[in-house]
Amino acid sequence: MRYRRMAAVASTAAEAQAALADVAARYPLVEPDEADVIIALGGDGFMLETQHRLLSQGKPVYGMSRGTVGFLMNEFSKDDLPARLEQAHSTILHPLSMRAETIHGETQEALAINEVSMLRETRQAAKVRISVDGVVRVPELICDGVLVATPAGSTAYNLSAHGPIIPLGANILALTPISAFRPRRWRGALLLHEATVRLDVLEHDKRPVSAVADYTEVRDVASVEVAVDHATAIHLLFDPEHSLTERILSEQFTP
């Protein structure tokens, strides 16, 4: 067996805590740092939180849906869990690295599994200059915000902002504006996985902007650089009939 030692973690939701109690009553569990695999019980938000918390350990995570949204989760069942783990298919993801510099000269770095987004902080629209690999591509984007999404994150905030759904393995990132006012006809771009995106905030004193990497927020940013962190790997496990690749493909045909 690949996964002899299991650990389980759960969100604070009552449904997730009940599922954790069911799993703990049926199977011997160990602490996460001693486990071969982590069972995450909750929704997609909790899955992202778990991945960030355990990122340095590099252990596979098998999620079961006990939350509101479960795109990154498998169906919940406490039966035959060791057998399901043995049959599960592995998906390796590489997160985005965000390096944000604030208007006060401070620098903060964070990783994002889904997307890095920049959002206006006040009633006034943001003004952002977009450069890709050192070349200015959009001199001035007037918008509510702009985001860079991974293939795994392309069905999250990116999809809500009318960005494209990207199949896993396409080695492409989505650069998507959020409620763009000018230029009106620009709907975003698809970038190679190796691209580095720089987002400079124009008129930041008058039009403050925040940057968010998944759930890490930096306020009052002056500039943000985004690139794929190829050195960091995230290991997800999915049931064979419900892989992440299949989910992303199916999402493109959902009315």
Secondary structure, DSSP 4 states (H G I P E B T S, - for coil): ----SEEEEE-SSHHHHHHHHHHHHHS-B--GGG-SEEEEEE-HHHHHHHHHHTGGGT--EEEEE-SS--TT-BPP--TTHHHHHHHPEEEEE-PEEEEEEETTS-EEEEEESSEEEEEE-SSSPEEEEEEETTEEEEEEEEESEEEEE-TGGGGTHHHHTTPPP--TTS-EEEEEEES--BSTT---EEEETT--EEEEEESTTTS-EEEEETTEEE-SEEEEEEEE-TT--EEEEE-GGG-HHHHHHHHTT--
